[in-house]
Amino acid sequence: MSPKQVYTHLISCEMTPTLNTLHAQLKFLETTFLSWLATVRSSTNINRLPVEILELIFAHVPEPFELFPEEKHASPWSYGVLDICQLGPAMLVCRHWRNVIIANQALWGHISSQRQPALQRVLRGSGVSPLHVAVSGAIGKTLSRTFRDTPARLRELHVHDVDLTELASSLTFPAPELRSLTISKTSHCGYDNPNDAKASILFQGAAPALQFLWLRDADIYLNFHLPNLTHLTLTACHGASRLLPFLSNTPNLVHLAISEPVSASIPQLESPPISELVALPKLRCFALHTSRDVSKVGGLILSHLVLGADVAAYIKYAAKWHRPHIQALSRWSVTASVTRVSVVVGDYGYQGIRIQAVGPSGSICLEQGVLEQDTWVEDLTTLFSSAHIQELWLSERWEEQPTPLLKTLLRRAPHLERLVLNVEQVDELVDAPTVDDPVCLGRSITYVLPFDVVRRELEKSKLVLQRLVDARERLRTPEVTLVFCVDNDEAEQDARAILEGFETPVRYVVTQTPPRMTMPSTCPVPEYPCHAWSMRSK
C-alpha cells in the first residue's frame, strides 16, 4: 500500500462517522419540514381559498372596453360582459385556480371576441350557462348559430359598428331571457336608410324580458311589445315618425334619455302629424339634449309625450324654444302642481337662460342657450304660473338693459323672494320711473353683489345702495338684504369696514361662498343624457 493510499484510508475512517451524522440530521430536517408543511396545509386556507371566494374574484376581471374605445365614455351603463382573455394568467397561478376557472361555466359565458379558436373554446367552456356578449362588427356564423340553437341563453347583447340589415339577418330568433341590448350603427351606412324599418323586426318580435336598451345612430325602434323595458337611451337617432309607436309599446318605462345629433349635416326629415298623445305612467326620469334649432325627435317627444307629476326632467336646448314645446311643458307644469320656479338669465357667458321648477314630487330643469329678447318673459309666464316665480337671477354678464325686462316680469311675479342683480343693474332699477307704474318686488328681496365691483366703484356703490334703501317704500319692498361676495379673508375685512360706514337700516351679509341656485334633488344630473343612470347586468 502506497503512502497516498494509507493517508486516504485514515481520512476516510475519521470522516465516515461525521458524514453519517450529517446525513441523519438532513433526513430528520426533511421529515420535520414535510410534517410541518402538511400541518400548515391542513390547518390554513391561505394557499387554498374556497371556490366561492375565487369565483367572486374571477368575476371582477376587466370589461372589454378597449374593443370599443369610442363607446367607453358614451355608454349609459356598464356592460355586464367580462373579458375572458384576462383569466389566462390566473389559470397559470396554480392547478387549483385552473380547475376552478375551467369548472365555472358562468365565467365562460362572457364573449368579447369572435376570433377563432378562442370563441370555440369559450363556447365549449360555457356549457349551458347564460351568454353575455359584446362584439364589434357583424355577428359571425358561429355566434349566430349558437344564438339560434339555444336562444334562451342570451342575457346581454352589445353590438357596435354594425350594418343594421346584416344585424337583422343575424337576430332572427326569439330572445325570451334577453335583459340588455345595445346597437350602434356603422358610420358608412348613411342616414335614414329605408332598410332600417325592416331591421326593427328583431328576435321574431319576442324579447319580453328586455330591460335596458341603448340605440346609437340606429333608427330601429323595435315594433313589438316590450313590457319590462325600464331604461331607454336614444343617441343621434333620426326616425322620428317611428318613435311614438315604439314608446307606446313600453308601458313600464322609467328612464328615458334622448340626445339629438350635433352635426348640422345630418338631415332631419319631416315626420307625419300625429294626433294622439303617448302616456308613460311610470316614467320618473326624462333627459333631452338638443343642439339644433329644428328639433325633430325632441320636439315630437315634448309635443306628444304626457309627462306625469312625478317626473324629474332635464331639458337642454342649445338653440331657441319652439312654441309647441313650451305649450307641452306648460301642460306638465299644471300636472306636476309646480310650487316654486327659479330663473337664471345670462348664466352661460352669453345670452342664455336656465329655469328650475319644483313640485311636490316632480321637478324640471330647462336650459336654453339662445334667448329671444322679445319673447322670453312671455314664454316663461306661459310655462309656469307667474305666482310661482320666486327667484330671478340676472347674471353680471347679462349685457342688455334689464329695466324693461325686469318691469315686465316683476309685474307678473308678486311672490318674488330673491332678486339677484349687480350694482349697475340695481342703479337702473332704482332710477326706473315707477310712480305711475309701480313695481312690486315681493316681501323679501336679496341683492347679491360681487364685492370686487363694489370696491372698484366704491363711491358709486355707496350712493346706489343708499338710494336702494331709500327706495324700499316706493318699490314696495319691506325687507332688503345685501349679500356681498368676496374672494378671500382680506377682501372680507375690507367689505366689513366699508359696510360699517353705511348709515342705512339695511341687513347685509359678507360671505366667501356666493349663493347659487342649486339643482333640486329630484332632477337628473345635467350631463349628457346617456349618463342619467348606470347599470351592471346581473
PyMOL commands that set and color helices and strands:
alter all, ss='L'
color gray80, all
select helices_A, chain A and resi 3-43+51-58+65-67+69-71+84-91+95-103+107-109+118-126+141-149+151-153+164-170+187-189+196-199+203-205+240-247+297-304+323-335+376-383+386-388+402-411+423-431+451-456+458-470+489-500+529-532
alter helices_A, ss='H'
color red, helices_A
select strands_A, chain A and resi 110-111+131-136+154-162+180-185+212-216+231-235+255-259+278-279+285-290+305-306+312-317+340-345+353-358+363-368+389-394+418-420+444-450+479-485+507-511
alter strands_A, ss='S'
color yellow, strands_A
deselect
rebuild
show_as cartoon
